[in-house]
Amino acid sequence: MARQKAEISEYERKRQENIAKTQALLRNLEMEAAEAGLAPTSRPTATATSKPKSKKQAPKPKIKEDLVPRRTSSRLRGIEADSEKAKRKAEEELEDRRRAEQAKRQRVSDAFNFGDIVVAGKGWDVNGNFFSSVGPAKPYERTFTAKDVKETTNKELRALREKMTGLQLWEDFEPNEIKLTPERIYAIGLHPTMDKPLVFAGDKLGNLGICDCGQKAAEVKVEDDEDSDPEGPSITTLKPHTRTIHTFLFSPHDANAMFSASYDSSVRKLDLAKGVAVEVYAPADKNEDAPLSGIEIAADNANTLYFSTLDGRFGIYDMRTPSEQAAGLQIFNLSEKKIGGFSLHPLHPHLVATASLDRTLKLWDLRKISGKGHSRLPALIGEHESRLSVSHAAWNSSGQVATSSYDDTIKIHDFSRSAEWKVGTTLTEKEMKPATVIPHNNQTGRWVTILRPQWQQFPQDGVQRFCIGNMNRFVDIYTGKGQQLAQLGGEGITAVPAVAKFHPTQDWVAAGTASGKLCLWM
């Protein structure tokens, strides 16, 4: 024993002394706490070899939030407490919550006849019976292949499929090398010029990217290196808005004029020749927040601007009127919820199609406007309700309307007799039903821009067709009859090309991703 004690090092001796001091200090603290009446009723003695166990807190129960309308601040909206207006607001919010809860539990009892529509696409049998649902996204898995093209028996359709399937990605650069905008692309388009592809894109922060796809950036000259590669495509970035550019269009009356609509509540006109963007519309009240979701300019009137907002309003504005004057502005409350997209009939611009978060496609006639105040509205021609919200509604020159919906469908409505509609015409529920329904995964989620069908404005072969992004990282092309023509893809596409659009006349397709990258097929 004496030998073992002699072998204790100086370090070990000091360590044991520190332990003894610590234990003595703890005992003194416990005695003082007991005298003060603060000691616990029972407590295990702490030792040098055992660590005090931390008490694990019980997990807090997760509160399941109901998907009901959120409350908004009365103070911020200028409503005084205990006023009649505040009481009415509280009653309205209570009623909205009650209706939302009732809608969640509402049982659908009406029969749905699948034979009333022609169904195109996989997941449906020849009789129009639905036998499988649209599955989740599977990156790079094709649902339309070269085999589908080869097995096409109709000669004209096969030739068209071969033509559209033959479109190739821009060979000079891969998509992951073309950073068109700093942030997520929300709107994209090709300038009407046929000389070369000029691609424009608007992003989440109000940036406008312009890519001249017929010209590369200046080559970097390196001594003793004759094979130096170009820096990249020629891209110009502007910032005409302070918030998301949701949509833009090229004026049908001036090839140098481009109009852009933003969540900053303004519409700007960019003169491409002068490089100057001027504001052509904004709310008279500078503090009013009215994010815009769409704009149109009719082919027969260069001075009238049509727009929709995220709070369900539709506006007509004479751009010759000073912005501070309300004389040239008409506002209609077409929906209690967001209007995600709208369009004018290309040949009959008094016909408007709106798509809304309230799950409806609605057709309106601007030739007849009646009512007073908030009840003043264009004539409602008809409406069709989907199972979930409708993202966009797009007219083509043949009188068809294509919509995309979160019920995982693309619907094509045939209104080819719309030229015969007189003022006061109303359509029945049966007449509003889609002629074709295409199963299509539209579950973009939070980080991918909403998928919207976009028609080619002036197809040279006369065949109506539209493009739409595919969650498997492709772009799908369909005819007005719902026949798939192509599924465009290629190497270097690392994200969903969600925002896709045709050139007005040429078979060029541009698409943008959430990372601001450009995919271009020619």
C-alpha positions as CSV (number, residue, x, y, z in Angstrom):
1,M,0.0,0.0,0.0
2,A,2.8,2.3,0.9
3,R,4.4,1.6,-2.5
4,Q,1.1,2.4,-4.3
5,K,0.8,5.7,-2.4
6,A,4.4,6.6,-3.3
7,E,3.6,6.1,-7.0
8,I,0.8,8.7,-7.0
9,S,1.8,11.6,-9.3
10,E,1.6,15.2,-8.5
11,Y,-1.1,15.7,-11.1
12,E,-3.3,12.9,-9.6
13,R,-2.8,14.3,-6.1
14,K,-4.0,17.7,-7.2
15,R,-6.9,16.2,-9.0
16,Q,-8.1,14.4,-5.9
17,E,-7.7,17.5,-3.8
18,N,-9.9,19.4,-6.3
19,I,-12.5,16.7,-6.1
20,A,-12.6,16.8,-2.4
21,K,-12.9,20.6,-2.4
22,T,-15.7,20.5,-4.9
23,Q,-17.6,17.9,-2.8
24,A,-17.2,20.0,0.3
25,L,-18.4,23.1,-1.5
26,L,-21.5,21.2,-2.7
27,R,-22.3,20.0,0.8
28,N,-22.0,23.5,2.2
29,L,-24.3,24.8,-0.6
30,E,-26.9,22.1,0.2
31,M,-26.7,22.9,3.9
32,E,-27.2,26.7,3.3
33,A,-30.0,26.0,0.9
34,A,-31.7,23.7,3.5
35,E,-31.4,26.4,6.2
36,A,-33.0,28.9,3.8
37,G,-35.8,26.5,2.9
38,L,-34.7,26.2,-0.7
39,A,-33.5,22.6,-0.8
40,P,-35.5,19.9,-2.7
41,T,-37.2,17.2,-0.7
42,S,-34.9,14.5,-2.0
43,R,-31.9,14.7,-4.3
44,P,-29.3,12.0,-5.2
45,T,-25.8,12.8,-4.0
46,A,-23.4,13.9,-6.7
47,T,-20.2,12.0,-7.1
48,A,-17.1,12.5,-9.0
49,T,-17.8,9.5,-11.2
50,S,-21.5,10.2,-12.0
51,K,-22.8,13.1,-14.0
52,P,-26.1,14.7,-13.1
53,K,-28.7,13.6,-15.6
54,S,-30.5,16.4,-17.4
55,K,-34.2,16.2,-17.2
56,K,-35.6,15.5,-20.7
57,Q,-38.5,17.8,-21.4
58,A,-41.7,16.1,-22.8
59,P,-42.2,16.9,-26.4
60,K,-44.8,19.7,-27.0
61,P,-47.9,18.4,-28.8
62,K,-48.0,19.6,-32.4
63,I,-50.9,21.9,-33.1
64,K,-52.6,21.0,-36.4
65,E,-53.4,24.2,-38.2
66,D,-56.6,24.4,-40.1
67,L,-56.3,25.7,-43.6
68,V,-58.7,28.6,-43.1
69,P,-58.4,32.3,-44.1
70,R,-55.8,34.1,-41.9
71,R,-56.7,37.1,-39.9
72,T,-55.4,40.5,-40.8
73,S,-54.5,43.4,-38.5
74,S,-57.4,45.8,-38.1
75,R,-55.0,48.5,-36.9
76,L,-53.0,48.3,-40.1
77,R,-56.2,48.4,-42.2
78,G,-57.4,51.5,-40.3
79,I,-60.3,49.9,-38.5
80,E,-60.9,51.3,-35.0
81,A,-61.4,48.9,-32.1
82,D,-65.0,48.3,-30.9
83,S,-66.4,50.1,-34.0
84,E,-69.3,48.7,-36.1
85,K,-66.8,48.1,-38.9
86,A,-64.6,46.0,-36.6
87,K,-67.6,44.0,-35.4
88,R,-68.7,43.3,-39.0
89,K,-65.1,42.3,-39.9
90,A,-65.0,39.9,-37.0
91,E,-68.3,38.4,-38.0
92,E,-67.1,38.0,-41.6
93,E,-63.9,36.3,-40.5
94,L,-65.9,33.9,-38.3
95,E,-68.2,33.1,-41.2
96,D,-65.3,32.5,-43.6
97,R,-63.8,30.1,-41.1
98,R,-67.1,28.3,-40.7
99,R,-67.5,27.9,-44.5
100,A,-63.9,26.7,-44.9
101,E,-64.4,24.1,-42.2
102,Q,-67.7,23.1,-43.9
103,A,-66.1,22.9,-47.3
104,K,-63.4,20.5,-46.0
105,R,-66.0,18.1,-44.8
106,Q,-68.4,18.5,-47.8
107,R,-69.2,15.3,-49.5
108,V,-69.4,15.3,-53.3
109,S,-72.7,13.6,-54.2
110,D,-73.2,14.6,-57.9
111,A,-72.4,12.0,-60.5
112,F,-69.4,12.7,-62.8
113,N,-69.8,11.2,-66.3
114,F,-66.3,10.5,-67.8
115,G,-68.0,9.9,-71.1
116,D,-68.8,13.6,-71.5
117,I,-65.2,14.4,-72.3
118,V,-62.5,13.1,-74.6
119,V,-59.5,12.2,-72.6
120,A,-55.9,12.3,-73.9
121,G,-52.8,10.9,-72.2
122,K,-51.7,7.9,-70.2
123,G,-53.7,6.9,-67.2
124,W,-57.0,6.6,-69.1
125,D,-58.3,3.8,-71.2
126,V,-60.0,4.0,-74.7
127,N,-63.4,4.4,-73.1
128,G,-62.3,7.4,-71.1
129,N,-62.2,5.5,-67.8
130,F,-59.7,6.7,-65.3
131,F,-57.7,3.9,-63.9
132,S,-54.5,5.5,-62.4
133,S,-53.6,8.8,-60.9
134,V,-50.7,11.1,-61.8
135,G,-47.7,10.0,-59.8
136,P,-45.0,12.1,-58.2
137,A,-42.2,13.7,-60.1
138,K,-39.4,11.3,-61.3
139,P,-36.5,13.3,-62.7
140,Y,-35.5,12.4,-66.2
141,E,-38.2,9.7,-66.5
142,R,-40.0,10.2,-69.9
143,T,-43.7,9.7,-70.3
144,F,-43.5,10.3,-74.1
145,T,-40.7,8.6,-76.0
146,A,-39.4,7.9,-79.5
147,K,-41.4,4.7,-79.5
148,D,-44.6,6.7,-79.2
149,V,-43.6,8.7,-82.3
150,K,-42.7,5.6,-84.2
151,E,-46.0,3.9,-83.5
152,T,-48.1,6.8,-84.7
153,T,-50.2,5.6,-87.5
154,N,-51.6,9.0,-88.7
155,K,-49.1,10.3,-91.2
156,E,-49.7,14.0,-90.6
157,L,-49.5,13.6,-86.8
158,R,-46.4,11.5,-87.1
159,A,-44.6,14.1,-89.2
160,L,-45.5,16.8,-86.8
161,R,-44.3,14.7,-83.8
162,E,-41.0,14.0,-85.6
163,K,-40.6,17.7,-86.3
164,M,-41.2,18.8,-82.7
165,T,-39.3,15.9,-81.2
166,G,-36.4,16.9,-83.4
167,L,-35.9,20.2,-81.6
168,Q,-32.5,20.3,-79.9
169,L,-31.1,22.3,-77.0
170,W,-28.9,25.3,-78.0
171,E,-25.7,23.5,-78.9
172,D,-23.3,26.4,-78.0
173,F,-24.0,26.2,-74.3
174,E,-25.6,23.8,-71.8
175,P,-28.5,25.1,-69.7
176,N,-26.4,25.1,-66.5
177,E,-24.0,27.5,-68.2
178,I,-26.7,30.1,-69.1
179,K,-27.5,32.1,-66.0
180,L,-30.2,34.4,-67.4
181,T,-31.5,36.0,-64.1
182,P,-30.1,36.1,-60.6
183,E,-33.2,34.5,-59.0
184,R,-36.1,32.2,-59.8
185,I,-37.7,32.8,-63.2
186,Y,-41.4,33.7,-63.1
187,A,-41.9,34.9,-66.7
188,I,-40.2,34.1,-70.0
189,G,-40.7,34.9,-73.7
190,L,-39.1,35.2,-77.1
191,H,-39.0,38.5,-79.0
192,P,-41.1,38.2,-82.2
193,T,-38.1,38.8,-84.5
194,M,-37.4,35.8,-86.7
195,D,-33.7,36.7,-87.3
196,K,-32.4,35.0,-84.1
197,P,-33.8,34.0,-80.7
198,L,-33.9,36.9,-78.3
199,V,-35.0,35.5,-74.9
200,F,-36.4,37.7,-72.1
201,A,-37.0,36.5,-68.5
202,G,-38.3,38.2,-65.3
203,D,-37.3,36.9,-61.9
204,K,-38.4,36.9,-58.3
205,L,-36.6,40.2,-57.3
206,G,-37.7,42.3,-60.3
207,N,-34.7,41.6,-62.6
208,L,-35.1,41.3,-66.3
209,G,-32.6,39.1,-68.1
210,I,-32.1,39.4,-71.9
211,C,-30.1,36.8,-73.8
212,D,-29.1,37.3,-77.4
213,C,-28.9,33.7,-78.5
214,G,-27.5,34.6,-81.9
215,Q,-24.3,36.2,-80.4
216,K,-21.7,35.0,-78.0
217,A,-19.9,37.1,-75.6
218,A,-16.4,38.4,-76.6
219,E,-13.8,35.7,-76.6
220,V,-11.1,35.9,-74.0
221,K,-7.7,36.1,-75.7
222,V,-5.0,34.2,-74.0
223,E,-1.4,34.2,-75.3
224,D,-0.3,30.9,-76.8
225,D,-3.9,29.5,-76.6
226,E,-5.7,29.6,-79.9
227,D,-8.5,27.4,-78.6
228,S,-9.8,29.7,-75.9
229,D,-13.5,29.3,-75.3
230,P,-15.9,32.2,-75.2
231,E,-17.0,33.6,-71.8
232,G,-20.6,32.6,-72.4
233,P,-23.8,33.8,-74.1
234,S,-24.4,37.5,-74.4
235,I,-26.7,38.4,-71.5
236,T,-27.9,41.8,-70.3
237,T,-29.6,42.2,-66.9
238,L,-31.8,45.1,-66.0
239,K,-33.9,45.8,-62.9
240,P,-37.1,47.7,-63.9
241,H,-39.1,46.5,-60.8
242,T,-38.5,46.1,-57.1
243,R,-40.5,42.9,-56.8
244,T,-41.4,39.7,-58.8
245,I,-42.0,40.2,-62.5
246,H,-45.0,37.9,-62.9
247,T,-45.6,38.4,-66.6
248,F,-44.7,40.5,-69.6
249,L,-45.6,40.8,-73.2
250,F,-44.4,42.4,-76.4
251,S,-46.7,45.0,-77.8
252,P,-48.6,43.8,-80.9
253,H,-48.3,47.3,-82.2
254,D,-44.6,48.1,-81.6
255,A,-41.8,45.5,-81.8
256,N,-39.6,47.7,-79.7
257,A,-42.1,48.0,-76.8
258,M,-42.3,45.4,-74.0
259,F,-44.7,45.7,-71.1
260,S,-44.0,44.1,-67.7
261,A,-46.2,43.6,-64.7
262,S,-44.9,43.1,-61.2
263,Y,-45.9,42.3,-57.6
264,D,-44.8,45.9,-56.9
265,S,-48.2,46.9,-58.3
266,S,-46.8,48.6,-61.4
267,V,-46.7,48.1,-65.1
268,R,-43.7,49.4,-67.0
269,K,-43.0,49.9,-70.7
270,L,-39.5,49.2,-71.8
271,D,-38.4,50.8,-75.0
272,L,-35.9,48.3,-76.4
273,A,-34.4,50.8,-78.8
274,K,-33.7,53.5,-76.2
275,G,-33.2,51.2,-73.2
276,V,-35.6,53.2,-71.1
277,A,-38.4,51.8,-68.9
278,V,-41.2,54.1,-67.9
279,E,-44.1,53.5,-65.6
280,V,-47.4,53.3,-67.5
281,Y,-49.7,52.2,-64.7
282,A,-49.7,52.1,-60.9
283,P,-52.4,52.7,-58.2
284,A,-53.0,56.4,-57.6
285,D,-52.4,55.7,-53.9
286,K,-48.6,55.1,-53.6
287,N,-49.2,53.1,-50.4
288,E,-51.7,50.7,-52.0
289,D,-50.3,47.2,-52.4
290,A,-52.0,45.5,-55.4
291,P,-49.7,42.9,-56.9
292,L,-50.4,42.3,-60.5
293,S,-50.8,38.7,-61.9
294,G,-51.3,39.4,-65.6
295,I,-51.4,42.0,-68.4
296,E,-52.8,42.0,-72.0
297,I,-52.9,44.5,-74.8
298,A,-55.5,43.9,-77.5
299,A,-54.4,43.7,-81.1
300,D,-57.0,46.3,-82.1
301,N,-56.2,48.9,-79.5
302,A,-52.7,50.1,-78.6
303,N,-53.7,52.4,-75.8
304,T,-55.8,50.1,-73.6
305,L,-54.1,48.0,-70.9
306,Y,-55.9,45.0,-69.3
307,F,-54.6,43.6,-66.0
308,S,-55.5,41.3,-63.2
309,T,-54.4,41.3,-59.5
310,L,-53.7,38.8,-56.8
311,D,-56.8,39.9,-54.8
312,G,-59.2,39.0,-57.6
313,R,-59.6,42.3,-59.4
314,F,-59.6,43.0,-63.1
315,G,-58.7,46.4,-64.6
316,I,-59.0,48.3,-67.8
317,Y,-56.8,51.3,-68.1
318,D,-56.4,53.9,-70.8
319,M,-52.6,54.6,-70.9
320,R,-53.2,58.0,-72.4
321,T,-54.6,59.1,-69.0
322,P,-52.2,60.5,-66.4
323,S,-51.6,58.0,-63.7
324,E,-52.8,60.3,-60.9
325,Q,-56.2,60.6,-62.6
326,A,-58.8,57.8,-62.2
327,A,-60.9,58.8,-65.3
328,G,-59.3,56.2,-67.5
329,L,-59.4,53.4,-65.1
330,Q,-62.1,50.7,-64.5
331,I,-61.8,48.1,-61.8
332,F,-64.0,45.1,-61.4
333,N,-64.0,42.6,-58.6
334,L,-64.3,39.4,-60.6
335,S,-63.3,37.0,-57.8
336,E,-63.1,36.9,-54.0
337,K,-59.7,35.1,-54.4
338,K,-56.5,35.4,-56.4
339,I,-56.7,35.6,-60.2
340,G,-53.7,33.6,-61.2
341,G,-53.9,34.3,-64.9
342,F,-56.2,35.6,-67.6
343,S,-56.2,36.2,-71.4
344,L,-58.1,37.9,-74.1
345,H,-59.4,36.1,-77.2
346,P,-56.8,37.1,-79.9
347,L,-59.5,37.8,-82.5
348,H,-62.4,38.9,-80.2
349,P,-60.7,40.8,-77.3
350,H,-64.0,41.6,-75.7
351,L,-64.0,38.0,-74.5
352,V,-61.9,37.4,-71.3
353,A,-61.0,34.1,-69.6
354,T,-59.9,34.2,-66.0
355,A,-58.4,31.4,-63.8
356,S,-58.8,31.8,-60.1
357,L,-57.8,30.3,-56.7
358,D,-61.5,29.8,-56.2
359,R,-61.2,26.8,-58.5
360,T,-63.0,28.3,-61.5
361,L,-62.5,29.2,-65.1
362,K,-64.8,32.1,-66.0
363,L,-65.6,33.7,-69.3
364,W,-66.6,37.4,-69.4
365,D,-68.0,39.7,-72.1
366,L,-66.7,43.3,-71.9
367,R,-69.3,44.5,-74.3
368,K,-71.9,44.5,-71.6
369,I,-70.9,46.0,-68.2
370,S,-73.7,46.7,-65.7
371,G,-74.2,47.3,-62.0
372,K,-73.0,49.9,-59.5
373,G,-70.1,50.1,-57.1
374,H,-68.6,46.7,-56.3
375,S,-71.4,45.0,-58.1
376,R,-70.4,46.6,-61.4
377,L,-69.2,43.7,-63.6
378,P,-68.8,42.6,-67.1
379,A,-71.4,40.0,-68.3
380,L,-70.6,36.5,-67.1
381,I,-70.9,34.1,-70.0
382,G,-70.2,30.9,-68.1
383,E,-68.0,29.2,-65.6
384,H,-66.4,25.8,-65.0
385,E,-65.3,24.6,-61.6
386,S,-62.3,22.3,-61.1
387,R,-61.6,20.1,-58.0
388,L,-58.7,22.4,-57.0
389,S,-57.4,25.9,-57.9
390,V,-57.0,26.8,-61.6
391,S,-53.6,28.4,-62.3
392,H,-54.0,29.9,-65.8
393,A,-56.4,30.3,-68.7
394,A,-55.1,30.9,-72.2
395,W,-57.1,31.6,-75.4
396,N,-55.9,30.7,-78.8
397,S,-57.0,32.1,-82.2
398,S,-59.2,29.1,-82.8
399,G,-61.4,29.8,-79.8
400,Q,-59.9,27.2,-77.5
401,V,-59.0,27.8,-73.8
402,A,-56.3,25.8,-72.1
403,T,-56.1,25.7,-68.3
404,S,-53.8,24.1,-65.8
405,S,-55.0,23.1,-62.4
406,Y,-53.7,21.7,-59.1
407,D,-56.0,18.7,-59.6
408,D,-53.2,17.5,-61.9
409,T,-55.0,18.1,-65.2
410,I,-54.7,20.3,-68.3
411,K,-58.1,21.0,-69.7
412,I,-58.9,22.2,-73.2
413,H,-62.3,23.9,-73.7
414,D,-63.7,24.3,-77.2
415,F,-65.4,27.6,-77.7
416,S,-64.8,27.7,-81.5
417,R,-68.3,29.3,-82.0
418,S,-67.4,32.2,-79.8
419,A,-67.4,34.5,-82.9
420,E,-71.2,34.0,-83.0
421,W,-71.8,34.9,-79.4
422,K,-74.1,37.9,-79.1
423,V,-74.2,40.3,-76.2
424,G,-76.0,38.6,-73.4
425,T,-75.0,35.0,-74.4
426,T,-74.7,32.6,-71.5
427,L,-73.4,29.1,-71.7
428,T,-74.8,26.1,-69.8
429,E,-72.7,23.9,-67.5
430,K,-72.6,21.3,-70.2
431,E,-71.3,23.8,-72.8
432,M,-68.6,24.9,-70.3
433,K,-67.2,21.4,-69.8
434,P,-63.8,20.7,-71.3
435,A,-63.5,18.9,-74.6
436,T,-60.2,17.3,-73.6
437,V,-58.6,16.5,-70.3
438,I,-54.9,15.6,-70.1
439,P,-53.5,14.1,-66.9
440,H,-50.5,16.1,-65.9
441,N,-48.5,16.5,-62.7
442,N,-48.9,20.1,-61.7
443,Q,-47.7,19.8,-58.1
444,T,-45.0,22.4,-58.2
445,G,-44.7,22.9,-54.5
446,R,-43.1,26.0,-52.9
447,W,-39.8,26.3,-54.8
448,V,-41.0,25.7,-58.5
449,T,-42.9,28.3,-60.4
450,I,-46.5,27.4,-61.2
451,L,-46.9,25.5,-64.5
452,R,-48.9,27.4,-67.1
453,P,-49.9,26.3,-70.6
454,Q,-48.8,28.8,-73.3
455,W,-50.1,28.6,-76.9
456,Q,-47.9,29.4,-80.0
457,Q,-49.6,32.6,-81.2
458,F,-49.2,32.2,-85.0
459,P,-48.2,28.6,-85.9
460,Q,-47.1,28.6,-89.5
461,D,-48.6,25.2,-90.3
462,G,-51.9,26.2,-88.8
463,V,-51.8,23.5,-86.1
464,Q,-52.7,24.9,-82.7
465,R,-50.2,23.8,-80.0
466,F,-49.0,24.8,-76.6
467,C,-46.1,24.1,-74.3
468,I,-46.0,23.5,-70.5
469,G,-43.3,22.6,-68.1
470,N,-43.0,19.0,-66.9
471,M,-42.0,18.1,-63.3
472,N,-39.7,15.4,-64.6
473,R,-37.5,18.1,-66.0
474,F,-38.9,18.3,-69.5
475,V,-41.2,20.6,-71.5
476,D,-44.3,19.0,-72.9
477,I,-45.9,20.1,-76.2
478,Y,-49.5,19.3,-77.0
479,T,-51.9,20.0,-79.9
480,G,-55.3,21.7,-79.4
481,K,-56.8,18.2,-79.5
482,G,-54.7,17.0,-76.6
483,Q,-52.3,15.0,-78.6
484,Q,-48.7,15.1,-77.3
485,L,-46.2,16.1,-79.9
486,A,-42.9,16.1,-78.0
487,Q,-41.3,16.0,-74.6
488,L,-38.2,18.2,-74.8
489,G,-35.2,17.5,-72.7
490,G,-31.5,17.2,-72.9
491,E,-28.2,17.1,-70.9
492,G,-27.4,19.8,-68.5
493,I,-31.0,20.4,-67.3
494,T,-30.6,20.2,-63.5
495,A,-33.9,21.7,-62.5
496,V,-37.5,21.8,-63.6
497,P,-37.9,24.1,-66.7
498,A,-41.2,25.2,-65.2
499,V,-41.7,28.5,-67.2
500,A,-42.0,27.7,-70.9
501,K,-43.1,29.6,-73.9
502,F,-43.1,29.3,-77.7
503,H,-41.8,31.9,-80.2
504,P,-44.9,33.5,-81.8
505,T,-44.1,32.0,-85.2
506,Q,-41.0,29.9,-85.1
507,D,-40.7,26.5,-83.6
508,W,-38.4,27.7,-80.8
509,V,-39.2,27.0,-77.2
510,A,-37.6,28.8,-74.2
511,A,-37.9,27.7,-70.6
512,G,-36.6,29.0,-67.3
513,T,-35.8,27.3,-64.0
514,A,-35.9,28.2,-60.3
515,S,-32.2,28.8,-60.4
516,G,-32.5,31.4,-63.2
517,K,-31.1,29.1,-65.9
518,L,-32.3,29.1,-69.5
519,C,-33.2,26.1,-71.6
520,L,-33.7,26.9,-75.3
521,W,-34.7,24.4,-78.0
522,M,-34.5,25.3,-81.7
